[in-house]
């Protein structure tokens, strides 16, 4: 355990020293991964599949805030979709504008969640998202997570129906839009996951802010149980088919990631908890203080033996 604490201190020290370089590097890797996933799954515009295009865009995004990064990735995605269907592109544009109005009007700053959520679905570990968001963000973050889920299923719809979207010239324009909207909105699995993720985020957020010992651990366990119960209830009550094995595996992975995250950002010693109270002219204050677990990184000292012997020999000669 001590070695892990020392490693944690070294990582924090390293980040504090080189964060000017680490943050752009992380943004570069994050955006590059998102663009490569888009090229792999809906890479319909050949020009954008050139390897230099994602790299150059990622370099530009590495020095931009996440709000700007979202718009660049959105433009990249829309260009791919436009190569398949202009009608679907319009639906996507309307959805993105609604997302911007819903979220950016309330709490801008968590734009990375809108990108991260579809990425985690693509990597088959989506249940990590609600747990980490509940631990690190607020309840308003339910909005970008829900929009990220919708975005993933919209992209899946484009991927599965690319042939129909391209070769439906004989269909009436109204029928085209109705078919696309029904294909997305009628997806019961998507709706169930939106509800389940929202419940998980709210449960984790509320419990981790309580004045309880091990509140973060309790929040993770309770949130994952709430997620499991919500998904299974949707399966039982509404006949929504959810594979149990990937669900349980994803929940275990989410728990493991949450434990690592808690160790890195909220490592405290509840055995040394202190309680105090004081007052001013208007209030009485009751304070619970929980100390953080910190260790000092051991310093290495190098002793030059040859130089010491050389000095002793000179003294003897004199």
N, C-alpha and C positions, 0 to 999 in steps of 0.2 A: 504493500500500500504506500509505503514511504517513497519508493521509487516512482510510483505513479504521480504522487504529489510533486516530487522534484521535476518530473517531466512536464507536468502542468505549469509549474512556475517558469520553467525554461521557455515553454511555448508562449506564455503570456509576455515574458520579457522580450522574446524574439519579435513578437508581433508589435509590441510597443516601440521597438527600435526601428523596425523596417516596414511599418504599416503603410508608409507612402508608396512602397513598391508592391506590397502584398495585396492591397485592395484592388489596384488596377489589374494585377495578375489574376485574381479571383474573378473579377468581372469579365475579363477576356475569356477565361476558361468556361465560365457560366454561359455567356452569350454564344461562344463557339459551339458548345454542346447543344444548345437550343436550335441553332441554325442547321447543324448537321442532322439533328433529328427531323427537322422539317424537310430537309432535302431527301432524307431516307424515306419518309412516310408519304409526303405529298410533293415530291420533286417533279412537278410537271413542266416547269419553265426551265429549259436547258441552260439558258444563260446563267441562272442563279446556281446551277449545280457545278459550275467551275470552282475548284477548290480555293482559288484566290479570293473569290467574292466573300464567303463566310469569314475568312481570315482578316480581310481588310475591314469588313464591317465590325468584327469583334475588336479589332484594334481601336477603331473609332469609339466604340461603346465603352471601352475600358476607362475612358476619361470622362464619361458622361454619367449623370444621375440616372437612377433606375426608371424614373418617369420617362426620360428621353429614350432609354433603352427599349422600353415597352413599345413605343411608337415605331422604332426602327424594326424590331422583330415583327410587329404587326404589319408593316408595309411589306416586309419580305414574305410573310405568309400570304398576304392578299395577292401579291403578284403571282405566286404559285397557283392559287385558287382561280385567279382570272384566266389562267391558261386552260382551265377546265370549263368554267362556267361563269359568265358575267353576272348571271342572276344570283348564284351562290355568293359571289363576291359582294353584291349589294346587301344580302342578308347578313354577311359577316361584318360589313361596315356598320350597319345599323346596330348589331349586337355590341360591337366595340364602343360605339358612341353611347349606348345605354350604360355600359359598364363604366365608362368615364364619368357620366353624369351621376351614377349611383355612388361610386366610390370616391372619386377625386373631389367631389363636392363636400365630402364629410371628413376624410382623413387620408390625404395623400402621404406617401412615404413608404408604404408597404407594397409597392408595385412589383417587387421581385416575387411576391406570392403568386401573382397572376401568371408568371412565367414558370415558376417552380412546380405548380400543381399539375399541369399537363405533362411536364417532364417526368415527375414521379410516377404518373400513370403509365407513361411509355416504358419506364424502367421496371414496372410491375411491383412497385413498393408505394402505392398511393396512401396507405394508412399512416405513413410517417408524417404526412402533411398536417392533419388536424392536431396531432399531439404537439408537434414543434410550434405550430402557430398559437395554440392555446398557452404554451409555456412562455413564449417570447413576445406575443402581440396582445391586442385587445379584442373585445367581442366584435368590433366593427370589421375586423379582418375576416369575418364570416362571408362578407360580400365578395372580396377578390377570390377567396377559395371556391365559393359557389360558381363564380364566373369562370374560374379556371377549369372546373369540372365540365361546365357547359361547352367551353372552348375545346376541350379534349374530345368530347363526343361529337361536336360539329366537325372536327378534323377527321374523326373516324368515319363519319357519314360520307364525307367527301371521298375518302380513300376507298370505301366499299362501293360507292355508287358513281365512281368517276366515269364509267362507260355510259351510264344512263344520263348523267348530267351533260355529257358532251354530245350525245346523239338523241336529243329529245326535241329537235326542231319542229316536229309535227305537232307537238303538244301546245295547247294554248298557254299564254304567258301567265294567266291567273292560276291555271292548274299546276304550272311549274312551281310557283311560289308556295301554293298550298301543299304540294307534295313534299317540298323541302322542309317547310315548317313543321308539318305533321311528322315527318321522319325524325326530326330532332326532338320536338316537344313530347311525342308519344313514347319516348324511350323511358320505361319505368325504372330501369337500373340506374340511369343518370339521376332521376328525381329522388330515388331512395338514397343514393350516395350523398346528394346535396343535403338532405335532411340529417343523415347519419353524421356527416362531417360537421355540420352546424351544431348538433347536439354535443358532439365530442369537444369542439372548441369551447363552447360555453361552459361545459362541466369542468374541463381542465382549468380554464381561466378563473372561474369562481373559487374552486377549491385551492388552487395554488396561492391565492391572495388571502386565505384565511390564516389566522394566528394559531396554527397547529404545528406541532412537531412533525417533521417529515411531510409537510403539506404538499411539496412538489411530487414526491413519490406516490402519495395517496391520490393526488390529482391525475397522475398518469394511469395508475391502475383503474381508478374509477372511470376515467374517460374512455379507456380501451374496453372496459366492460360495457359502458353505455353504447359504444360503437358496435360491439358484437350483438348486444340485445336489439338495437335498432335495426340492424341489417337482418338478423334472424326473424324479427317481428315482421318486417316487410316481406320476407320470403314466405312466412306462414300466413299472414293476413291477406296479402295482395297477390300471392302466387308469383313473386318476382324471383326468378331462378338465380341463385348466387352459389358459386362453387365454395364448399366449406373448407376444403384443404388450402387453397390459396388465401382464403380469408384468415384462417388461423395462422398460417405462415407469415402473412403480412402483418398481423397484429404482434406476433413475437418479434419480428424485425423492428417494428415501430417501438416496442418496449425497450429493445436493446439500444437503439439510437437515442431514445429519450434518456436512458441511464447515462450514456456517454455525455450527452448534452448537459444534463444536470451536474455531472461531475466537473465539467469544464466551467460552468457559469454560476452554479449555486451550490458550492461545496461548503457546508457549515457544520459546526460541532454543537449538536443539541445538548450534549452532556454538560456544557458550560453556559447554558442559558441563564441570563440574569433578568430580574424584574425590578423595576424602580418606579417611583411615582414622585411627582412634584406639582406645584401649582403656581399660578399667577393670579392677577386680579380677577380674571374672568373664568378660568378653567382649572380643573384637576386633570393631570396627565398621568396615564398608566402606560409604561413603556416596557416592552419585552425586547431584550437585546440578545441576539444569537451571534456569537463570534464566527468569523470565517476561518476555515482551516488554511493556514499558510505555512510554508516551510521556506527556509532560506536555501538558495542553491549553494552547495559546497564549492569553495574556491580551491583551485589547484595551485600548489606552490612547488616551484621547480628549484631544487638546490643543485648547484654546480659543484660537484665533488672535485673535479680536476683543478679548478681554480683555487679551491681551498687548500689542496695538497701543495700546489705550486707556491702559495703564500707561506705555508709552513716551512717548505724547503728553503725559501729565501731567508726566513728568520733564523734558521739553523746556520746557514752560511755566514750570516752577519755575526 
